[in-house]
Amino acid sequence: MIRHIVMWRVSGDTPEENLASRQTVKHRFEGLRGRIPGMIHLEVGMDSSAADYACDVVLVADFESQHALDAYANHPEHLRVRQQLGRLRTARFQVDYAVESLTPASLSTAETANARI
C-alpha cells in the first residue's frame, strides 16, 4: 500500500477568506471518494493549531499500489479538482511512502517500543 500525503497553505487575506479557502479544498478533495480506482482511503483535515508554521489543509490517501497512485495523478477527476483549486493554493508539500502492513507480532513490538517512550 502507498500512502500519499499532501499539505497546502491556501490564500485568504482575512481569517474568513482563509477559512473559506480551506473548506473549499477540503470539500473538493472529499468529492473524489469512490471515484478513483485503487484509492482505498481518503481523509482531508483542516489545521486547528493556528501555528504560524502550520499548513492549512492536509490530505491523506492510501492507494493499493504505486501504479494506482500514478494513475490518480492523471485521473480526469483529480485533474479537474486541481484546476479548480489552482489559485487557492499558495504552497504545496507532498510525501509518498510504502506502508508496511502490521502483523500481530510487529504490533506488539511497536506497542512495547511506545511504552518505553
PEKAQUI-V167277 format. One record per pair of residues at least 6 apart in sequence whose ideal C-beta (glycine too) atoms are under 6 Angstrom apart, sorted by the first residue. I is the first residue (numbers start at 1). J is the second residue. D is the distance in Angstrom with one decimal. If there is no record, write none. Layout:
BEGIN
I_J_D / I_J_D
END
This chain:
BEGIN
1_62_5.5 / 1_99_4.7 / 2_63_4.7 / 2_66_5.4 / 2_69_4.9 / 2_98_5.9 / 3_62_5.5 / 3_97_5.7 / 3_99_5.0 / 4_61_4.6 / 4_69_5.7 / 4_96_5.1 / 5_60_5.3 / 5_95_4.8 / 6_59_4.6 / 6_94_4.9 / 7_55_3.8 / 7_58_4.8 / 7_93_4.6 / 8_56_6.0 / 8_57_4.9 / 8_89_5.1 / 8_92_5.4 / 9_55_5.5 / 9_56_5.3 / 9_90_4.9 / 9_91_4.1 / 10_21_4.0 / 10_22_5.7 / 10_56_4.8 / 10_88_5.0 / 10_89_5.9 / 11_21_5.4 / 11_88_5.4 / 11_90_5.5 / 12_18_2.8 / 12_21_4.9 / 21_88_4.7 / 22_46_4.8 / 22_56_5.0 / 22_57_5.3 / 25_57_4.7 / 25_85_5.8 / 26_44_4.7 / 26_46_5.8 / 28_81_4.7 / 28_85_6.0 / 29_44_5.0 / 29_59_5.5 / 30_44_5.4 / 32_77_5.8 / 33_42_5.2 / 35_77_4.9 / 36_72_5.4 / 36_75_5.7 / 38_63_5.2 / 38_64_4.5 / 38_68_2.6 / 39_61_5.8 / 39_63_5.7 / 40_62_5.0 / 40_64_6.0 / 41_62_4.0 / 42_61_4.8 / 43_60_4.6 / 44_59_5.1 / 45_58_5.1 / 46_57_5.5 / 47_54_4.7 / 47_56_5.5 / 63_69_4.3 / 72_78_5.6
END
